[in-house]
């Protein structure tokens, strides 16, 4: 049975129910050791481009436009998503992010994008 995509801050403690733990930030989060992160995978390639990340700056006023731009980047880089779909076929996948804002972050957009495209069989 296929798993699902969830999101979680990397600063929250790992849990047995996380399934595959995948960091989706381009930069390594401050204050977290690789051992403490308990990652299955670090996929920098699915993170927003450095230009988009800098432009957004986690400004809620830019959220709508950020989502559209990030989805366009994901669509143009769909091959980078393949490892996530492969993991999802076997188990739950938890997308990890380091942003303080739990509502306005790339992992939220990525999870929604993956759920939508997985349903379409992409």
C-alpha positions in Angstrom: 0.0 0.0 0.0 1.3 3.4 -0.9 2.3 5.9 1.7 1.5 9.5 2.0 3.4 12.8 2.1 3.5 14.8 5.3 5.6 17.8 6.5 7.5 18.4 9.7 10.1 20.9 11.0 13.5 19.2 11.2 13.8 20.7 14.7 11.0 18.5 15.9 12.1 15.2 17.3 12.2 12.2 14.9 9.3 9.8 15.4 8.8 6.2 14.4 5.7 7.2 12.4 7.7 9.6 10.2 8.5 6.9 7.7 11.1 8.1 5.2 12.6 11.4 6.5 13.6 13.7 3.6 15.1 17.1 4.0 13.8 19.4 1.3 15.9 22.5 2.1 18.8 23.6 -0.1 20.9 24.6 2.9 21.7 22.4 5.9 19.7 23.6 8.9 21.6 25.3 11.7 22.1 23.5 15.0 21.2 20.0 13.7 23.7 17.3 13.4 23.4 14.7 10.6 23.0 12.0 13.3 20.2 13.9 15.1 18.4 14.5 11.8 17.9 10.8 11.1 17.5 11.4 7.4 16.6 8.9 4.8 17.6 11.4 2.1 18.6 15.0 1.5 17.1 16.3 -1.7 18.5 19.7 -2.3 17.4 19.5 -5.9 13.7 19.8 -5.0 14.1 22.9 -2.9 13.3 26.4 -4.4 16.1 27.9 -6.4 18.4 30.2 -4.5 17.0 33.2 -6.4 13.4 32.2 -5.5 14.3 31.5 -1.9 16.0 34.9 -1.5 13.2 36.7 -3.2 10.5 35.1 -1.0 12.3 35.6 2.3 9.4 33.9 4.0 7.3 37.1 3.6 3.6 36.1 3.9 2.7 38.9 1.5 4.7 37.1 -1.3 3.2 33.7 -0.4 0.8 33.4 -3.3 3.3 34.4 -5.9 6.0 32.2 -4.3 3.7 29.2 -4.6 3.1 29.8 -8.3 6.8 30.3 -9.0 7.9 27.3 -6.9 5.3 25.0 -8.7 6.7 26.2 -12.0 10.2 25.2 -10.8 8.9 21.8 -9.7 7.2 21.2 -13.0 10.4 22.1 -14.9 12.4 19.9 -12.7 10.1 16.9 -12.4 12.9 14.3 -12.7 14.2 15.4 -9.3 10.9 14.3 -7.7 11.3 10.7 -8.8 13.0 9.6 -5.5 10.1 11.0 -3.5 7.5 9.1 -5.6 9.6 5.9 -5.3 9.7 6.2 -1.5 6.0 7.0 -1.4 5.2 3.7 -3.1 6.5 1.9 -0.1 5.9 4.1 3.0 4.9 7.4 4.5 7.3 10.2 3.5 7.9 13.1 5.8 9.2 16.2 4.1 11.5 18.1 6.5 12.1 21.9 6.4 13.8 24.3 8.7 11.7 27.5 8.3 10.2 28.9 11.5 6.9 29.7 9.7 4.8 26.5 9.6 2.3 27.9 7.1 4.5 29.7 4.6 7.2 27.3 3.6 8.3 25.3 0.6 7.6 21.9 2.2 3.9 22.7 2.3 3.8 23.6 -1.4 5.9 20.6 -2.3 3.7 18.2 -0.3 0.6 19.5 -2.0 2.3 19.3 -5.5 3.4 15.7 -4.9 -0.1 14.7 -3.7 -1.7 16.2 -6.7 0.7 14.7 -9.2 0.8 11.3 -7.5 -3.0 11.1 -8.0 -2.6 11.8 -11.7 -0.1 9.0 -12.0 2.9 11.3 -12.7 
